[in-house]
């Protein structure tokens, strides 16, 4: 039964995983990751909604500026 004793020994990997599961700071880090992922999705959605309007404004900006200058002179 030499294989059974192999599983009872604590290896560096099992030690790390045990510490990771018991560590509450890891839970906080995961929560912050989920919050930041949610914020990223909101920003991505906002850019997708506003992006075409901003592209239209900035692509027509030179024409709008030259028309404004011609009207004032």
C-alpha positions as CSV (number, residue, x, y, z in Angstrom):
1,X,0.0,0.0,0.0
2,X,2.8,2.4,-0.8
3,X,0.5,4.4,-3.1
4,X,-1.9,5.2,-0.2
5,X,0.8,6.8,1.8
6,X,1.7,9.0,-1.1
7,X,-1.7,10.8,-0.8
8,X,-1.4,11.3,2.9
9,X,1.8,13.3,2.5
10,X,1.5,17.0,2.1
11,X,3.1,18.2,-1.1
12,X,3.8,21.8,-1.9
13,X,0.8,21.9,-4.3
14,X,-1.7,20.5,-1.8
15,X,-0.2,22.8,0.9
16,X,-0.8,25.8,-1.4
17,X,-4.3,24.7,-2.3
18,X,-5.2,24.1,1.3
19,X,-3.9,27.5,2.3
20,X,-5.6,29.2,-0.7
21,X,-9.0,27.6,0.2
22,X,-8.8,28.6,3.9
23,X,-7.5,32.1,3.2
24,X,-10.2,34.7,3.4
25,X,-8.1,37.3,1.6
26,X,-8.5,35.1,-1.6
27,X,-12.2,35.4,-1.2
28,X,-11.9,39.2,-1.1
29,X,-9.6,39.2,-4.1
30,X,-12.2,37.1,-6.1
31,X,-14.9,39.5,-5.1
32,X,-12.9,42.5,-6.3
33,X,-12.2,40.6,-9.6
34,X,-16.0,40.1,-10.0
35,X,-16.7,43.7,-9.3
36,X,-14.1,45.0,-11.7
37,X,-15.3,42.6,-14.4
38,X,-18.9,44.0,-13.9
39,X,-17.6,47.5,-14.1
40,X,-15.7,46.6,-17.3
41,X,-18.8,45.2,-18.8
42,X,-20.7,48.4,-18.0
43,X,-18.0,50.5,-19.6
44,X,-17.9,48.3,-22.6
45,X,-21.6,48.5,-23.1
46,X,-21.5,52.3,-22.7
47,X,-18.8,52.6,-25.3
48,X,-20.8,50.4,-27.7
49,X,-23.9,52.6,-27.2
50,X,-22.2,56.0,-27.4
51,X,-19.4,55.0,-29.9
52,X,-21.3,55.5,-33.2
53,X,-22.6,58.9,-32.0
54,X,-19.1,60.1,-31.1
55,X,-17.7,58.7,-34.3
56,X,-20.2,60.8,-36.3
57,X,-19.5,63.9,-34.3
58,X,-15.7,63.6,-34.6
59,X,-15.8,62.6,-38.3
60,X,-17.9,65.7,-39.1
61,X,-16.0,68.1,-36.9
62,X,-13.7,69.5,-39.6
63,X,-16.8,70.2,-41.8
64,X,-18.7,71.8,-39.0
65,X,-15.8,73.9,-38.0
66,X,-15.2,75.2,-41.6
67,X,-18.9,75.9,-42.0
68,X,-18.9,77.9,-38.7
69,X,-15.9,79.9,-39.8
70,X,-17.4,80.7,-43.2
71,X,-20.7,81.9,-41.6
72,X,-18.8,84.2,-39.3
73,X,-16.7,85.9,-42.0
